[in-house]
């Protein structure tokens, strides 16, 4: 007989819809199939509108706890972690998934909008991560899943403020991965392309007031970002199962693109950047003092 796999206890932000909900469903329903060969996991689902998971709570009352939480409220992050541990004993997997998209040229995005992207996509996740790390270090185990985007590695006109948050999240997470690896804690950065979630919904996607000078450049983008809602090629359920598979695996990459578009865009970007680096390598290296050896760093 196949031995049951270890039950995991998840803390997922932005769990009310899209990838967050798909991950929540995948976790609590893990024991519903023979293929899973394990008991269902537990989930603490943190979101601004917890009533949106009432159907799942009714179906899995012993495995699912919902908490009202705005990721930008960093002061409440420790309380969320404490509630998760009080209910299920520990947090094995933290998924920082909360956040929304924003479209606008750099000149159209004011300080408030830019700070909001940074607070949702890096400051908030950082606070929640700091709150859970002591508990994971104590057990020498745990996985932190950072839901970034293909826009966390490549950007384009109109997406600068959104990418600012995701680029920052990825840089912070890359350093984090090296810091926590000695304690048996892993970091997985997920980079989705377009997925059929509420991301592109007119009530969710933030679009800055346009400046006429950018209409020719960004007009089509603004329309496309809304028109694609409900027609995205990415399947959140498939993505959730890929993430679960990587969380359960003995080893996993630091970054995993999700969706054909993400794979294509990132491959093209890496090749383009490597070509540029090689083309200017001699010029770049000439900035050092002549005859002074390259620095030796401790990491």
C-alpha positions in Angstrom: 0.0 0.0 0.0 1.1 3.5 -0.6 2.0 5.3 2.6 0.2 8.6 3.1 2.3 11.7 2.5 2.8 14.2 5.3 -0.1 16.5 5.9 0.8 20.1 5.2 -0.5 23.3 6.8 -0.8 26.3 4.5 -1.2 30.0 5.0 -2.4 31.6 1.7 -3.1 35.3 1.1 -5.4 36.5 -1.6 -7.3 33.2 -1.4 -10.7 34.5 -2.3 -10.3 33.9 -6.1 -8.0 32.9 -8.9 -4.8 31.1 -8.0 -5.2 31.7 -4.3 -8.6 29.9 -4.3 -7.3 27.2 -6.6 -4.4 26.5 -4.2 -6.8 26.4 -1.3 -9.1 23.9 -3.0 -6.1 21.8 -4.1 -4.9 21.7 -0.5 -8.1 20.9 1.4 -9.3 18.4 -1.2 -6.0 16.6 -1.4 -7.4 13.6 0.5 -10.5 13.3 -1.7 -8.7 11.2 -4.4 -6.7 7.9 -4.2 -4.1 9.5 -6.4 -3.2 12.0 -3.8 -2.4 9.2 -1.4 -2.5 11.6 1.6 -4.8 13.2 4.0 -6.2 16.6 3.0 -4.0 19.5 4.0 -5.2 22.5 6.1 -5.4 26.1 5.0 -5.6 29.4 6.7 -7.0 31.6 4.0 -6.3 35.3 4.5 -8.1 37.8 2.4 -10.1 41.1 2.4 -13.4 39.3 1.9 -13.4 36.0 3.7 -17.1 35.4 3.0 -16.2 34.6 -0.6 -14.9 31.2 0.8 -18.1 30.4 2.8 -18.9 27.5 0.4 -15.5 25.9 1.0 -15.7 26.4 4.8 -19.0 24.7 4.8 -17.6 21.8 2.9 -14.3 21.5 4.9 -15.0 23.1 8.3 -12.2 21.2 10.0 -9.5 22.0 7.4 -10.1 25.6 6.5 -10.0 28.8 8.5 -10.7 32.2 6.9 -9.3 35.4 8.2 -10.0 39.0 7.2 -6.7 40.5 6.2 -5.3 43.2 4.0 -1.7 42.5 3.1 -0.9 46.2 3.3 -1.7 46.2 7.0 1.7 44.9 8.0 1.0 45.4 11.7 -1.5 42.6 11.6 0.8 40.1 10.0 2.0 38.5 13.3 -1.6 38.1 14.4 -2.5 36.1 11.2 0.5 33.8 11.7 -0.4 33.3 15.4 -4.0 32.5 14.5 -2.8 29.9 12.0 -0.5 28.2 14.5 -3.2 28.4 17.2 -5.7 26.6 14.9 -3.5 24.0 13.1 -0.3 23.9 15.1 2.2 25.2 12.6 2.6 26.7 9.1 4.4 24.5 6.6 3.8 26.6 3.5 3.3 30.3 3.3 1.9 31.6 0.0 2.2 35.3 -0.6 -0.4 35.7 -3.3 -2.4 38.8 -2.5 -2.2 41.8 -4.9 -3.7 43.4 -7.9 -2.5 44.8 -11.3 -2.0 48.4 -12.3 -1.7 50.0 -15.7 -0.3 53.5 -16.4 2.8 55.2 -17.7 5.4 56.4 -15.2 4.1 60.0 -15.6 0.5 58.8 -15.0 1.3 57.0 -11.7 1.4 59.2 -8.7 3.2 58.5 -5.4 0.1 57.0 -3.8 -0.4 54.5 -6.6 3.2 53.6 -6.8 3.5 53.1 -3.0 0.3 50.9 -3.1 2.0 48.5 -5.6 5.1 48.3 -3.4 3.1 47.8 -0.3 1.0 45.0 -1.8 3.7 43.2 -3.6 6.8 43.4 -1.5 6.3 45.2 1.8 3.2 43.2 2.8 4.7 39.8 1.8 7.9 40.7 3.6 6.1 41.4 6.9 4.2 38.1 6.7 7.4 36.2 5.8 9.2 37.8 8.8 6.4 36.7 11.1 6.4 33.1 10.0 10.2 32.6 9.8 10.9 32.1 13.5 8.4 29.2 13.6 9.9 27.6 10.5 13.5 28.0 11.8 12.5 26.4 15.0 11.3 23.3 13.1 14.1 23.5 10.5 11.4 23.1 7.7 9.1 25.2 5.6 8.4 26.6 2.2 7.7 30.2 1.2 5.9 30.6 -2.1 6.1 34.1 -3.6 3.6 34.6 -6.3 5.3 37.1 -8.6 4.7 37.4 -12.4 6.4 37.3 -15.7 6.3 41.0 -15.0 8.7 40.4 -12.2 11.5 39.6 -14.6 10.5 41.6 -17.7 8.5 44.8 -18.1 6.9 46.9 -20.8 5.4 50.3 -21.2 2.4 50.8 -19.0 3.3 48.1 -16.5 6.2 49.9 -14.7 4.5 50.4 -11.3 3.2 46.8 -11.2 6.6 45.4 -12.2 8.3 47.7 -9.7 6.6 45.7 -6.9 7.2 42.3 -8.5 10.9 43.0 -9.4 11.4 44.1 -5.8 9.7 40.9 -4.5 12.0 38.8 -6.6 15.2 40.5 -5.6 14.2 40.3 -1.9 13.2 36.7 -2.3 16.4 35.7 -4.0 18.4 37.0 -1.1 15.9 35.4 1.3 16.4 32.0 -0.3 20.1 32.0 0.5 19.5 33.3 4.0 17.0 30.6 5.0 18.4 27.6 3.2 20.7 26.6 6.1 17.6 26.3 8.2 15.9 23.8 5.9 13.5 26.4 4.5 12.9 26.7 0.8 11.7 29.7 -1.3 9.8 29.2 -4.6 9.1 32.3 -6.8 6.2 31.7 -9.2 6.0 33.7 -12.4 2.6 33.3 -14.1 1.7 34.8 -17.5 -2.0 35.4 -18.2 -4.3 33.2 -16.1 -8.0 33.1 -16.0 -8.4 34.9 -12.7 -10.0 38.2 -11.6 -6.7 40.0 -12.4 -8.1 41.6 -15.6 -11.6 42.3 -14.3 -12.6 45.9 -14.6 -13.5 46.0 -10.9 -10.0 44.7 -9.9 -7.4 46.0 -12.4 -6.3 49.5 -11.5 -5.9 51.9 -14.5 -4.4 55.3 -14.0 -6.1 58.4 -15.4 -4.6 58.7 -18.9 -2.5 61.6 -20.2 -3.2 62.4 -23.9 0.5 62.2 -24.8 0.6 58.5 -24.1 -2.7 57.5 -25.8 -1.0 56.3 -29.0 1.4 54.2 -27.0 -0.8 52.7 -24.3 -4.4 53.0 -25.7 -4.3 49.5 -27.1 -2.8 48.0 -23.9 -5.5 49.5 -21.7 -8.2 48.0 -23.9 -6.4 44.6 -24.2 -5.9 44.3 -20.5 -9.7 44.5 -19.9 -10.8 42.6 -23.0 -8.8 39.5 -22.2 -10.8 39.0 -18.9 -12.3 35.5 -19.0 -10.3 34.5 -22.1 -6.8 34.1 -20.6 -5.1 30.8 -21.6 -3.7 30.0 -18.2 -5.6 27.6 -16.0 -5.4 28.4 -12.2 -6.3 24.8 -11.3 -3.4 23.4 -13.3 -1.1 26.1 -11.9 -2.1 25.2 -8.4 -1.3 21.5 -8.9 2.1 22.4 -10.3 2.9 24.5 -7.3 1.7 21.7 -5.0 3.9 19.3 -6.9 7.0 21.5 -6.4 6.2 22.1 -2.7 6.0 18.3 -2.2 9.1 17.6 -4.3 12.5 16.9 -2.7 14.0 19.8 -4.7 12.6 22.6 -6.7 14.0 25.6 -8.7 14.1 29.1 -7.1 11.9 30.4 -10.0 9.2 28.7 -12.0 7.5 30.4 -14.9 3.9 29.3 -15.5 2.3 29.4 -18.9 3.6 29.3 -22.5 3.8 33.1 -22.7 5.9 33.4 -19.6 8.3 30.7 -20.8 8.6 32.5 -24.2 9.0 36.0 -22.8 11.5 35.0 -20.2 13.6 32.9 -22.6 13.7 35.8 -25.1 14.6 38.2 -22.3 17.4 36.1 -20.9 18.9 35.6 -24.4 18.6 39.3 -25.2 20.3 40.4 -22.0 23.1 37.8 -22.3 23.8 39.0 -25.8 23.9 42.6 -24.6 26.2 41.7 -21.7 28.6 39.8 -23.9 28.6 42.6 -26.5 29.6 45.2 -23.9 31.6 43.1 -21.5 35.0 44.6 -22.3 33.6 48.2 -21.9 31.9 47.2 -18.7 35.0 45.6 -17.2 37.1 48.6 -18.0 35.5 50.6 -15.2 37.8 49.0 -12.6 41.1 50.4 -11.5 43.8 48.8 -13.8 45.7 46.0 -12.1 43.4 45.8 -9.1 42.0 42.2 -8.7 38.3 41.5 -8.6 36.8 41.6 -5.1 36.4 38.3 -3.2 33.0 38.2 -1.4 31.9 35.9 1.4 28.9 34.7 -0.5 
